[in-house]
Amino acid sequence: MTVKDLIVRHEGCKRWRYQDTDGHWTVGVGHNLDADPLDPDLYETDGSLSATTIDEILDEDIALATTAVRQLTDPWYLNLSPARQAVLVDMAFTMGGAGLQTFQVFLGCVSAGNFTAAADAMLASKWATDEAPARAQEDAMMMRTGAWPA
């Protein structure tokens, strides 16, 4: 599994724009059109996005999330297992770097290598209880174990 696989698993993929649970216009794999509108030329004549375009947008969005994570966590991010790195990128993907930055207890636990406490901090958040409980459960398991889900 890769971080890209994980994000697709959590976000799903839709070729046509839709309103997400927060009312934001979204397309592809969780691309927020309100925050980052797309060039109209990217759309097909039926108003959808091609699989290739969705994949390119997703790669760009993951790169932005990864950059945000690296800015918050350097230098210790590189010492994490790939699955734990993916958790941080997945969280930044869904809530932005600014949202991830509010998880100070969680980030402190991860930086100290206390992955059980980090997972507990994730699960104690509003994000885990109200906003994305299934995603948070899976990310917390990955943070605890350092392993990808089955």
Backbone as JSON Lines, residues from 0, in Angstrom:
{"i":0,"aa":"M","n":[0.85,-1.18,0.0],"ca":[0.0,0.0,0.0],"c":[0.89,1.23,0.0]}
{"i":1,"aa":"T","n":[0.35,2.32,-0.52],"ca":[1.04,3.61,-0.55],"c":[0.14,4.66,0.08]}
{"i":2,"aa":"V","n":[0.68,5.83,0.32],"ca":[-0.14,6.93,0.83],"c":[-1.26,7.25,-0.17]}
{"i":3,"aa":"K","n":[-0.98,7.13,-1.43],"ca":[-2.0,7.4,-2.44],"c":[-3.14,6.39,-2.33]}
{"i":4,"aa":"D","n":[-2.8,5.12,-2.16],"ca":[-3.83,4.09,-1.98],"c":[-4.67,4.38,-0.74]}
{"i":5,"aa":"L","n":[-4.01,4.78,0.34],"ca":[-4.71,5.06,1.58],"c":[-5.7,6.21,1.41]}
{"i":6,"aa":"I","n":[-5.27,7.28,0.76],"ca":[-6.13,8.44,0.57],"c":[-7.31,8.09,-0.33]}
{"i":7,"aa":"V","n":[-7.08,7.35,-1.39],"ca":[-8.19,6.93,-2.26],"c":[-9.16,6.06,-1.46]}
{"i":8,"aa":"R","n":[-8.63,5.19,-0.65],"ca":[-9.47,4.33,0.2],"c":[-10.35,5.16,1.13]}
{"i":9,"aa":"H","n":[-9.8,6.23,1.69],"ca":[-10.55,7.07,2.63],"c":[-11.48,8.05,1.93]}
{"i":10,"aa":"E","n":[-11.06,8.58,0.8],"ca":[-11.83,9.63,0.14],"c":[-12.82,9.12,-0.9]}
{"i":11,"aa":"G","n":[-12.48,7.98,-1.53],"ca":[-13.26,7.56,-2.68],"c":[-12.86,8.38,-3.89]}
{"i":12,"aa":"C","n":[-13.52,8.15,-5.0],"ca":[-13.19,8.87,-6.23],"c":[-14.47,9.12,-7.01]}
{"i":13,"aa":"K","n":[-14.69,10.39,-7.34],"ca":[-15.88,10.76,-8.1],"c":[-15.47,11.63,-9.28]}
{"i":14,"aa":"R","n":[-15.91,11.24,-10.45],"ca":[-15.56,11.97,-11.68],"c":[-16.32,13.28,-11.81]}
{"i":15,"aa":"W","n":[-17.51,13.39,-11.2],"ca":[-18.31,14.62,-11.27],"c":[-18.26,15.32,-9.93]}
{"i":16,"aa":"R","n":[-18.38,16.62,-9.94],"ca":[-18.33,17.39,-8.7],"c":[-19.55,17.09,-7.84]}
{"i":17,"aa":"Y","n":[-19.35,17.19,-6.54],"ca":[-20.4,16.92,-5.55],"c":[-20.12,17.76,-4.32]}
{"i":18,"aa":"Q","n":[-21.1,17.87,-3.44],"ca":[-20.89,18.57,-2.18],"c":[-20.53,17.54,-1.1]}
{"i":19,"aa":"D","n":[-19.42,17.79,-0.42],"ca":[-19.0,16.87,0.64],"c":[-19.84,17.09,1.9]}
{"i":20,"aa":"T","n":[-19.52,16.38,2.96],"ca":[-20.32,16.45,4.18],"c":[-20.29,17.82,4.84]}
{"i":21,"aa":"D","n":[-19.29,18.64,4.51],"ca":[-19.21,20.01,5.04],"c":[-19.8,21.03,4.08]}
{"i":22,"aa":"G","n":[-20.33,20.56,2.94],"ca":[-20.94,21.45,1.96],"c":[-19.97,22.03,0.95]}
{"i":23,"aa":"H","n":[-18.72,21.58,0.95],"ca":[-17.73,22.06,-0.01],"c":[-17.87,21.31,-1.34]}
{"i":24,"aa":"W","n":[-17.77,22.06,-2.43],"ca":[-17.77,21.41,-3.73],"c":[-16.44,20.69,-3.9]}
{"i":25,"aa":"T","n":[-16.54,19.44,-4.3],"ca":[-15.41,18.52,-4.33],"c":[-15.48,17.7,-5.6]}
{"i":26,"aa":"V","n":[-14.32,17.21,-6.07],"ca":[-14.29,16.34,-7.25],"c":[-13.07,15.44,-7.15]}
{"i":27,"aa":"G","n":[-13.1,14.36,-7.92],"ca":[-11.95,13.46,-7.94],"c":[-11.79,12.76,-6.61]}
{"i":28,"aa":"V","n":[-10.58,12.76,-6.09],"ca":[-10.27,12.13,-4.81],"c":[-10.16,13.24,-3.76]}
{"i":29,"aa":"G","n":[-11.3,13.73,-3.31],"ca":[-11.34,14.71,-2.24],"c":[-10.75,16.07,-2.57]}
{"i":30,"aa":"H","n":[-10.72,16.45,-3.84],"ca":[-10.17,17.77,-4.19],"c":[-11.23,18.84,-3.93]}
{"i":31,"aa":"N","n":[-10.93,19.74,-3.0],"ca":[-11.84,20.8,-2.59],"c":[-11.82,21.93,-3.62]}
{"i":32,"aa":"L","n":[-12.9,22.03,-4.38],"ca":[-12.98,23.05,-5.42],"c":[-13.18,24.45,-4.87]}
{"i":33,"aa":"D","n":[-13.77,24.56,-3.68],"ca":[-13.95,25.88,-3.08],"c":[-12.59,26.49,-2.72]}
{"i":34,"aa":"A","n":[-11.7,25.66,-2.21],"ca":[-10.37,26.14,-1.81],"c":[-9.41,26.22,-2.99]}
{"i":35,"aa":"D","n":[-9.59,25.35,-3.97],"ca":[-8.65,25.26,-5.09],"c":[-9.4,24.92,-6.38]}
{"i":36,"aa":"P","n":[-10.04,25.93,-6.98],"ca":[-10.79,25.67,-8.22],"c":[-9.88,25.15,-9.32]}
{"i":37,"aa":"L","n":[-10.46,24.35,-10.21],"ca":[-9.71,23.79,-11.33],"c":[-9.92,24.61,-12.59]}
{"i":38,"aa":"D","n":[-8.94,24.57,-13.46],"ca":[-9.06,25.19,-14.77],"c":[-10.22,24.52,-15.51]}
{"i":39,"aa":"P","n":[-11.15,25.29,-16.04],"ca":[-12.28,24.7,-16.77],"c":[-11.86,23.78,-17.92]}
{"i":40,"aa":"D","n":[-10.69,24.0,-18.47],"ca":[-10.21,23.16,-19.58],"c":[-9.91,21.73,-19.14]}
{"i":41,"aa":"L","n":[-9.81,21.48,-17.84],"ca":[-9.53,20.12,-17.36],"c":[-10.75,19.2,-17.45]}
{"i":42,"aa":"Y","n":[-11.93,19.8,-17.54],"ca":[-13.16,19.01,-17.56],"c":[-13.46,18.46,-18.94]}
{"i":43,"aa":"E","n":[-14.05,17.27,-18.95],"ca":[-14.54,16.67,-20.19],"c":[-15.8,17.41,-20.63]}
{"i":44,"aa":"T","n":[-16.27,17.15,-21.83],"ca":[-17.46,17.85,-22.34],"c":[-18.71,17.55,-21.51]}
{"i":45,"aa":"D","n":[-18.76,16.42,-20.84],"ca":[-19.91,16.08,-20.0],"c":[-19.8,16.63,-18.57]}
{"i":46,"aa":"G","n":[-18.75,17.4,-18.29],"ca":[-18.56,18.0,-16.98],"c":[-17.79,17.13,-16.0]}
{"i":47,"aa":"S","n":[-17.33,15.98,-16.44],"ca":[-16.59,15.07,-15.56],"c":[-15.09,15.29,-15.74]}
{"i":48,"aa":"L","n":[-14.32,14.6,-14.91],"ca":[-12.87,14.58,-15.06],"c":[-12.46,13.19,-15.52]}
{"i":49,"aa":"S","n":[-11.46,13.12,-16.36],"ca":[-10.94,11.82,-16.79],"c":[-10.14,11.19,-15.66]}
{"i":50,"aa":"A","n":[-9.95,9.89,-15.73],"ca":[-9.15,9.19,-14.73],"c":[-7.73,9.73,-14.68]}
{"i":51,"aa":"T","n":[-7.19,10.07,-15.83],"ca":[-5.83,10.63,-15.88],"c":[-5.76,11.98,-15.18]}
{"i":52,"aa":"T","n":[-6.75,12.83,-15.42],"ca":[-6.77,14.14,-14.79],"c":[-6.93,14.01,-13.28]}
{"i":53,"aa":"I","n":[-7.82,13.12,-12.85],"ca":[-8.0,12.88,-11.41],"c":[-6.69,12.45,-10.78]}
{"i":54,"aa":"D","n":[-5.99,11.54,-11.43],"ca":[-4.73,11.04,-10.9],"c":[-3.69,12.16,-10.8]}
{"i":55,"aa":"E","n":[-3.62,13.02,-11.8],"ca":[-2.66,14.13,-11.77],"c":[-2.99,15.12,-10.65]}
{"i":56,"aa":"I","n":[-4.27,15.43,-10.49],"ca":[-4.69,16.35,-9.42],"c":[-4.38,15.73,-8.06]}
{"i":57,"aa":"L","n":[-4.65,14.44,-7.91],"ca":[-4.37,13.75,-6.65],"c":[-2.88,13.8,-6.33]}
{"i":58,"aa":"D","n":[-2.03,13.56,-7.32],"ca":[-0.59,13.63,-7.09],"c":[-0.18,15.02,-6.6]}
{"i":59,"aa":"E","n":[-0.77,16.06,-7.19],"ca":[-0.46,17.43,-6.76],"c":[-0.95,17.68,-5.34]}
{"i":60,"aa":"D","n":[-2.15,17.21,-5.03],"ca":[-2.71,17.41,-3.68],"c":[-1.89,16.66,-2.63]}
{"i":61,"aa":"I","n":[-1.44,15.45,-2.95],"ca":[-0.59,14.7,-2.02],"c":[0.74,15.41,-1.82]}
{"i":62,"aa":"A","n":[1.3,15.96,-2.89],"ca":[2.56,16.7,-2.77],"c":[2.38,17.91,-1.84]}
{"i":63,"aa":"L","n":[1.26,18.61,-1.96],"ca":[1.0,19.76,-1.07],"c":[0.85,19.31,0.38]}
{"i":64,"aa":"A","n":[0.13,18.21,0.6],"ca":[-0.04,17.7,1.97],"c":[1.3,17.25,2.55]}
{"i":65,"aa":"T","n":[2.11,16.6,1.72],"ca":[3.42,16.13,2.18],"c":[4.31,17.31,2.54]}
{"i":66,"aa":"T","n":[4.28,18.36,1.74],"ca":[5.06,19.56,2.05],"c":[4.62,20.16,3.37]}
{"i":67,"aa":"A","n":[3.31,20.23,3.6],"ca":[2.81,20.77,4.87],"c":[3.29,19.93,6.04]}
{"i":68,"aa":"V","n":[3.25,18.6,5.89],"ca":[3.71,17.71,6.95],"c":[5.19,17.91,7.21]}
{"i":69,"aa":"R","n":[5.96,17.97,6.15],"ca":[7.42,18.12,6.32],"c":[7.75,19.43,7.03]}
{"i":70,"aa":"Q","n":[7.0,20.49,6.73],"ca":[7.25,21.78,7.39],"c":[6.94,21.7,8.89]}
{"i":71,"aa":"L","n":[5.96,20.9,9.26],"ca":[5.58,20.77,10.67],"c":[6.46,19.78,11.44]}
{"i":72,"aa":"T","n":[7.07,18.84,10.75],"ca":[7.68,17.7,11.44],"c":[9.15,17.47,11.16]}
{"i":73,"aa":"D","n":[9.77,18.26,10.31],"ca":[11.2,18.05,10.07],"c":[11.97,18.3,11.36]}
{"i":74,"aa":"P","n":[12.95,17.5,11.68],"ca":[13.55,16.44,10.88],"c":[13.02,15.03,11.2]}
{"i":75,"aa":"W","n":[12.16,14.89,12.22],"ca":[11.8,13.56,12.69],"c":[10.87,12.79,11.76]}
{"i":76,"aa":"Y","n":[10.18,13.45,10.86],"ca":[9.28,12.78,9.92],"c":[10.0,11.66,9.15]}
{"i":77,"aa":"L","n":[11.21,11.91,8.73],"ca":[11.94,10.94,7.92],"c":[12.31,9.68,8.7]}
{"i":78,"aa":"N","n":[12.28,9.73,10.02],"ca":[12.59,8.56,10.84],"c":[11.39,7.64,11.06]}
{"i":79,"aa":"L","n":[10.22,8.07,10.63],"ca":[9.01,7.27,10.82],"c":[8.9,6.18,9.76]}
{"i":80,"aa":"S","n":[8.18,5.12,10.09],"ca":[7.9,4.08,9.09],"c":[7.03,4.69,7.99]}
{"i":81,"aa":"P","n":[7.05,4.11,6.79],"ca":[6.21,4.64,5.71],"c":[4.73,4.72,6.08]}
{"i":82,"aa":"A","n":[4.22,3.76,6.84],"ca":[2.81,3.8,7.23],"c":[2.53,4.98,8.16]}
{"i":83,"aa":"R","n":[3.44,5.25,9.09],"ca":[3.25,6.4,10.0],"c":[3.39,7.72,9.24]}
{"i":84,"aa":"Q","n":[4.3,7.79,8.29],"ca":[4.39,8.97,7.44],"c":[3.07,9.17,6.7]}
{"i":85,"aa":"A","n":[2.5,8.07,6.21],"ca":[1.25,8.14,5.45],"c":[0.11,8.67,6.32]}
{"i":86,"aa":"V","n":[0.09,8.3,7.6],"ca":[-0.95,8.81,8.5],"c":[-0.89,10.33,8.56]}
{"i":87,"aa":"L","n":[0.3,10.87,8.72],"ca":[0.45,12.33,8.79],"c":[0.02,12.99,7.49]}
{"i":88,"aa":"V","n":[0.39,12.41,6.36],"ca":[0.0,12.98,5.06],"c":[-1.51,12.86,4.88]}
{"i":89,"aa":"D","n":[-2.09,11.73,5.26],"ca":[-3.53,11.54,5.16],"c":[-4.27,12.59,5.99]}
{"i":90,"aa":"M","n":[-3.79,12.84,7.19],"ca":[-4.42,13.85,8.04],"c":[-4.3,15.24,7.42]}
{"i":91,"aa":"A","n":[-3.12,15.58,6.9],"ca":[-2.94,16.88,6.26],"c":[-3.77,16.99,5.0]}
{"i":92,"aa":"F","n":[-3.93,15.89,4.29],"ca":[-4.75,15.89,3.07],"c":[-6.19,16.26,3.4]}
{"i":93,"aa":"T","n":[-6.72,15.68,4.46],"ca":[-8.12,15.9,4.78],"c":[-8.4,17.2,5.54]}
{"i":94,"aa":"M","n":[-7.44,17.64,6.37],"ca":[-7.72,18.83,7.19],"c":[-6.78,19.99,6.91]}
{"i":95,"aa":"G","n":[-5.85,19.8,5.99],"ca":[-4.87,20.84,5.68],"c":[-3.76,20.89,6.72]}
{"i":96,"aa":"G","n":[-2.69,21.53,6.35],"ca":[-1.56,21.67,7.27],"c":[-1.95,22.45,8.51]}
{"i":97,"aa":"A","n":[-2.79,23.47,8.34],"ca":[-3.22,24.27,9.49],"c":[-4.05,23.43,10.45]}
{"i":98,"aa":"G","n":[-4.88,22.56,9.92],"ca":[-5.66,21.68,10.79],"c":[-4.79,20.69,11.53]}
{"i":99,"aa":"L","n":[-3.84,20.1,10.82],"ca":[-2.92,19.16,11.46],"c":[-2.11,19.85,12.55]}
{"i":100,"aa":"Q","n":[-1.75,21.09,12.32],"ca":[-0.93,21.83,13.29],"c":[-1.65,22.0,14.63]}
{"i":101,"aa":"T","n":[-2.98,21.94,14.63],"ca":[-3.71,22.08,15.88],"c":[-3.61,20.82,16.75]}
{"i":102,"aa":"F","n":[-3.1,19.73,16.21],"ca":[-2.95,18.47,16.95],"c":[-1.6,18.44,17.67]}
{"i":103,"aa":"Q","n":[-1.38,19.42,18.54],"ca":[-0.08,19.58,19.18],"c":[0.3,18.4,20.09]}
{"i":104,"aa":"V","n":[-0.63,17.88,20.86],"ca":[-0.33,16.73,21.72],"c":[0.04,15.53,20.85]}
{"i":105,"aa":"F","n":[-0.76,15.28,19.84],"ca":[-0.5,14.19,18.91],"c":[0.89,14.33,18.28]}
{"i":106,"aa":"L","n":[1.19,15.5,17.73],"ca":[2.49,15.71,17.08],"c":[3.64,15.55,18.06]}
{"i":107,"aa":"G","n":[3.46,16.03,19.29],"ca":[4.49,15.86,20.31],"c":[4.75,14.39,20.62]}
{"i":108,"aa":"C","n":[3.67,13.63,20.7],"ca":[3.82,12.19,20.97],"c":[4.52,11.48,19.82]}
{"i":109,"aa":"V","n":[4.15,11.82,18.59],"ca":[4.79,11.19,17.43],"c":[6.27,11.54,17.41]}
{"i":110,"aa":"S","n":[6.59,12.81,17.64],"ca":[8.01,13.22,17.59],"c":[8.82,12.53,18.68]}
{"i":111,"aa":"A","n":[8.18,12.19,19.8],"ca":[8.87,11.5,20.9],"c":[8.89,9.99,20.71]}
{"i":112,"aa":"G","n":[8.22,9.5,19.67],"ca":[8.18,8.06,19.43],"c":[7.17,7.32,20.29]}
{"i":113,"aa":"N","n":[6.27,8.06,20.93],"ca":[5.24,7.44,21.76],"c":[3.98,7.26,20.9]}
{"i":114,"aa":"F","n":[3.99,6.22,20.11],"ca":[2.95,6.04,19.09],"c":[1.61,5.61,19.68]}
{"i":115,"aa":"T","n":[1.63,4.93,20.81],"ca":[0.37,4.58,21.48],"c":[-0.32,5.83,21.97]}
{"i":116,"aa":"A","n":[0.41,6.71,22.63],"ca":[-0.18,7.97,23.1],"c":[-0.61,8.84,21.92]}
{"i":117,"aa":"A","n":[0.15,8.81,20.84],"ca":[-0.22,9.58,19.65],"c":[-1.56,9.08,19.1]}
{"i":118,"aa":"A","n":[-1.73,7.77,19.02],"ca":[-2.98,7.2,18.53],"c":[-4.13,7.56,19.48]}
{"i":119,"aa":"D","n":[-3.88,7.5,20.77],"ca":[-4.91,7.88,21.74],"c":[-5.31,9.34,21.57]}
{"i":120,"aa":"A","n":[-4.33,10.21,21.33],"ca":[-4.62,11.63,21.13],"c":[-5.46,11.84,19.87]}
{"i":121,"aa":"M","n":[-5.15,11.09,18.83],"ca":[-5.95,11.19,17.6],"c":[-7.41,10.83,17.9]}
{"i":122,"aa":"L","n":[-7.59,9.73,18.61],"ca":[-8.94,9.22,18.85],"c":[-9.74,10.07,19.84]}
{"i":123,"aa":"A","n":[-9.06,10.92,20.59],"ca":[-9.74,11.82,21.53],"c":[-10.18,13.13,20.87]}
{"i":124,"aa":"S","n":[-9.88,13.29,19.61],"ca":[-10.16,14.55,18.91],"c":[-11.58,14.59,18.33]}
{"i":125,"aa":"K","n":[-12.04,15.79,18.07],"ca":[-13.33,15.99,17.39],"c":[-13.29,15.36,16.0]}
{"i":126,"aa":"W","n":[-12.14,15.41,15.36],"ca":[-11.98,14.8,14.04],"c":[-12.34,13.32,14.1]}
{"i":127,"aa":"A","n":[-11.9,12.63,15.15],"ca":[-12.15,11.2,15.28],"c":[-13.57,10.89,15.76]}
{"i":128,"aa":"T","n":[-14.12,11.74,16.6],"ca":[-15.43,11.44,17.17],"c":[-16.58,11.92,16.3]}
{"i":129,"aa":"D","n":[-16.4,13.06,15.61],"ca":[-17.52,13.67,14.87],"c":[-17.32,13.73,13.36]}
{"i":130,"aa":"E","n":[-16.08,13.89,12.91],"ca":[-15.86,14.22,11.51],"c":[-15.48,13.03,10.63]}
{"i":131,"aa":"A","n":[-14.57,12.22,11.09],"ca":[-14.09,11.1,10.25],"c":[-13.74,9.9,11.12]}
{"i":132,"aa":"P","n":[-14.73,9.34,11.81],"ca":[-14.4,8.28,12.77],"c":[-13.76,7.03,12.16]}
{"i":133,"aa":"A","n":[-14.24,6.58,11.02],"ca":[-13.65,5.37,10.41],"c":[-12.21,5.63,9.96]}
{"i":134,"aa":"R","n":[-12.0,6.78,9.37],"ca":[-10.66,7.16,8.93],"c":[-9.72,7.27,10.12]}
{"i":135,"aa":"A","n":[-10.19,7.92,11.17],"ca":[-9.37,8.11,12.36],"c":[-9.02,6.76,13.01]}
{"i":136,"aa":"Q","n":[-9.97,5.84,13.04],"ca":[-9.69,4.52,13.61],"c":[-8.58,3.82,12.84]}
{"i":137,"aa":"E","n":[-8.68,3.86,11.51],"ca":[-7.66,3.19,10.71],"c":[-6.31,3.89,10.83]}
{"i":138,"aa":"D","n":[-6.31,5.22,10.8],"ca":[-5.06,5.96,10.95],"c":[-4.43,5.7,12.32]}
{"i":139,"aa":"A","n":[-5.27,5.63,13.36],"ca":[-4.75,5.38,14.71],"c":[-4.11,3.99,14.8]}
{"i":140,"aa":"M","n":[-4.74,3.01,14.17],"ca":[-4.17,1.66,14.16],"c":[-2.81,1.68,13.45]}
{"i":141,"aa":"M","n":[-2.72,2.4,12.36],"ca":[-1.46,2.49,11.64],"c":[-0.4,3.2,12.48]}
{"i":142,"aa":"M","n":[-0.81,4.24,13.2],"ca":[0.13,4.97,14.05],"c":[0.63,4.05,15.17]}
{"i":143,"aa":"R","n":[-0.26,3.29,15.78],"ca":[0.13,2.37,16.86],"c":[1.12,1.31,16.39]}
{"i":144,"aa":"T","n":[0.82,0.71,15.22],"ca":[1.58,-0.47,14.78],"c":[2.72,-0.14,13.82]}
{"i":145,"aa":"G","n":[2.62,0.98,13.14],"ca":[3.61,1.29,12.11],"c":[3.41,0.46,10.85]}
{"i":146,"aa":"A","n":[2.25,-0.19,10.75],"ca":[1.98,-1.08,9.62],"c":[0.77,-0.6,8.82]}
{"i":147,"aa":"W","n":[0.75,-1.0,7.57],"ca":[-0.38,-0.69,6.68],"c":[-1.57,-1.57,7.05]}
{"i":148,"aa":"P","n":[-2.79,-1.1,6.78],"ca":[-3.97,-1.95,7.04],"c":[-3.99,-3.14,6.08]}
{"i":149,"aa":"A","n":[-4.69,-4.18,6.49],"ca":[-4.81,-5.38,5.65],"c":[-5.68,-5.12,4.44]}
